[in-house]
Amino acid sequence: MRIVAAQSQCMRHRRSQRATRTGGQVFTAKYVISAVPLNVLSSVAFNPPFEEGKATAAEIGHVNQTIKVHAEILDQDLRPFTGISYPHNSLIYGFGHGETPAGNTHVVAFGGQHKHFHPEDDINRTISEFYGFTPMQVERGVFHNWCRDEFAKGAWFFPAPGLLASHFDELRARQGNTFFASSNWASGWRSFIDGAIEEGTRAAASVRADLIGQSKN
């Protein structure tokens, strides 16, 4: 059974696992595979509680609060564009990323800790940040603020120094009949879809081994 980040509680109940979503909906199964990302783990109530190493890693989380904004640009000559606008701009790196369906230029730009901002707070400001690279005609902007997303609480996984050196095995470890599968702690292609596939496969294989009595844990 796979419960995504909408869960607010996961507990062991007799011989089964019980996962309760925000709103009270309850799922019961022999196993739970949690794909909750690292920065959200501490928001979910697990019973029994995490062991010390996993609890520490969940409390630390990862550090990536990058802002990513896509823009449709009328200037076709900006398709090969690459620009850095540090330190005066809040969007500090941008590049051309092909064409939009309308035949205009697709530009992607990123902001980081330096002059950090939330693009939805002031759309006009967000659009104006693109002008810090070079004059351009912005038709529209598209983004999703993963930093404020309650089911992500950050952009793609980027650990602080020492996090994985200290807690990698603990993040991957099962707890009772709950297994943890996330690209955040994949062995290869961490934080990419390849890592998510790797982790899902690992968790599924572990559940299967448990079901047929061949688990090494």
VENSULTA-V455769 format. One record per residue. RES is the residue in one small letter. SS is DSSP state (helix for helix, strand for strand, loop for the rest). PSI is psi in degrees with one decimal (999 if undefined). OMEGA is omega as a letter, one per 30 degrees, with the letter a starting at -180 (none if undefined). Layout:
BEGIN
RES&SS&PSI&OMEGA ; RES&SS&PSI&OMEGA
END
This chain:
BEGIN
m&loop&137.2&a ; r&strand&121.4&l ; i&strand&123.4&a ; v&loop&-170.3&a ; a&loop&-1.8&l ; a&loop&-10.7&a ; q&strand&147.3&l ; s&strand&-11.9&a ; q&strand&139.2&l ; c&strand&122.3&a ; m&strand&155.9&l ; r&strand&129.9&a ; h&strand&104.1&a ; r&loop&-118.1&a ; r&loop&6.1&a ; s&strand&171.5&l ; q&strand&140.6&l ; r&strand&125.5&l ; a&strand&128.0&a ; t&strand&123.6&l ; r&strand&160.6&l ; t&loop&128.2&a ; g&loop&-13.6&l ; g&loop&-5.5&l ; q&loop&131.1&a ; v&strand&134.8&l ; f&strand&135.4&l ; t&strand&133.9&l ; a&strand&167.8&l ; k&loop&-34.0&a ; y&loop&152.3&l ; v&strand&132.7&l ; i&strand&112.8&a ; s&strand&121.9&l ; a&loop&20.6&a ; v&loop&127.1&a ; p&loop&161.0&a ; l&helix&-44.6&a ; n&helix&-7.7&l ; v&helix&-16.4&a ; l&helix&-40.9&a ; s&loop&-10.4&l ; s&loop&-8.1&a ; v&loop&132.3&l ; a&strand&112.1&l ; f&strand&134.2&l ; n&strand&112.1&g ; p&loop&157.6&a ; p&loop&161.7&l ; f&loop&147.5&l ; e&loop&164.7&a ; e&helix&-47.9&a ; g&helix&-44.9&l ; k&helix&-39.3&l ; a&helix&-40.4&l ; t&helix&-45.4&l ; a&helix&-40.8&l ; a&helix&-36.1&l ; e&helix&-37.8&l ; i&helix&-47.1&a ; g&loop&-169.7&l ; h&loop&169.0&a ; v&loop&-1.6&a ; n&loop&110.2&l ; q&loop&37.8&a ; t&loop&142.3&l ; i&strand&132.1&a ; k&strand&125.9&a ; v&strand&130.2&l ; h&strand&144.6&l ; a&strand&142.7&l ; e&strand&120.2&a ; i&strand&132.2&a ; l&loop&-20.3&a ; d&loop&105.1&a ; q&helix&-22.5&a ; d&helix&-2.7&l ; l&helix&7.9&l ; r&loop&-37.2&l ; p&loop&10.8&a ; f&loop&138.1&l ; t&strand&131.5&a ; g&strand&149.4&l ; i&strand&130.8&a ; s&loop&28.7&l ; y&loop&138.7&g ; p&loop&5.9&a ; h&loop&-16.0&a ; n&loop&157.2&l ; s&loop&-32.3&l ; l&loop&112.6&a ; i&loop&-11.1&l ; y&strand&135.2&l ; g&strand&159.4&l ; f&strand&153.4&l ; g&strand&139.2&a ; h&strand&49.7&l ; g&strand&-157.8&a ; e&strand&154.2&l ; t&loop&166.9&l ; p&loop&-25.1&l ; a&loop&-1.9&a ; g&loop&7.6&l ; n&loop&177.8&a ; t&strand&134.0&l ; h&strand&119.1&l ; v&strand&136.5&l ; v&strand&134.6&a ; a&strand&152.5&a ; f&strand&144.0&l ; g&strand&151.0&a ; g&loop&-149.9&a ; q&loop&-34.9&l ; h&loop&119.4&a ; k&loop&46.0&a ; h&loop&141.0&l ; f&loop&166.0&l ; h&loop&116.4&a ; p&helix&-28.7&a ; e&helix&-14.5&a ; d&helix&-32.2&a ; d&loop&95.2&a ; i&helix&-39.1&l ; n&helix&-40.9&l ; r&helix&-41.9&a ; t&helix&-45.4&l ; i&helix&-41.0&a ; s&helix&-23.2&l ; e&helix&-28.5&l ; f&helix&-28.6&a ; y&loop&-15.1&l ; g&loop&-17.6&l ; f&loop&-53.5&a ; t&loop&155.9&l ; p&loop&133.3&l ; m&loop&160.1&l ; q&loop&104.9&a ; v&strand&117.9&l ; e&strand&-41.6&l ; r&strand&161.3&l ; g&strand&148.7&l ; v&strand&134.2&a ; f&strand&163.6&l ; h&loop&126.4&a ; n&loop&93.0&a ; w&loop&-22.4&a ; c&loop&-32.7&l ; r&loop&0.2&l ; d&loop&120.2&a ; e&loop&-17.2&l ; f&loop&7.3&l ; a&loop&-51.0&a ; k&loop&37.0&l ; g&loop&167.3&l ; a&loop&-153.3&a ; w&loop&154.0&a ; f&loop&127.2&l ; f&loop&104.5&a ; p&loop&150.0&l ; a&loop&156.4&l ; p&loop&131.2&l ; g&loop&-13.8&a ; l&helix&-52.1&a ; l&helix&-31.3&l ; a&helix&-31.8&a ; s&helix&-29.4&a ; h&helix&11.2&a ; f&helix&-53.3&a ; d&helix&-35.1&a ; e&helix&-35.4&l ; l&helix&-33.9&a ; r&helix&-13.4&a ; a&loop&142.6&l ; r&loop&160.3&l ; q&strand&104.3&a ; g&loop&-127.3&l ; n&loop&19.7&l ; t&strand&125.8&l ; f&strand&149.5&a ; f&strand&117.5&a ; a&loop&111.2&l ; s&loop&142.7&l ; s&helix&-14.9&l ; n&helix&-28.5&a ; w&helix&33.7&l ; a&loop&156.0&l ; s&loop&-37.5&a ; g&loop&150.9&l ; w&loop&47.3&a ; r&loop&131.9&l ; s&loop&6.6&l ; f&loop&165.1&l ; i&helix&-32.1&l ; d&helix&-40.4&l ; g&helix&-35.5&l ; a&helix&-41.5&l ; i&helix&-43.3&l ; e&helix&-47.7&a ; e&helix&-40.1&l ; g&helix&-40.0&l ; t&helix&-42.0&l ; r&helix&-45.4&a ; a&helix&-42.9&l ; a&helix&-40.6&l ; a&helix&-36.0&l ; s&helix&-41.3&l ; v&helix&-44.1&l ; r&helix&-44.3&l ; a&helix&-37.4&l ; d&helix&-41.4&a ; l&helix&-34.0&a ; i&loop&9.4&l ; g&loop&25.4&a ; q&loop&17.9&a ; s&loop&142.1&l ; k&loop&-6.1&a ; n&loop&999&none
END
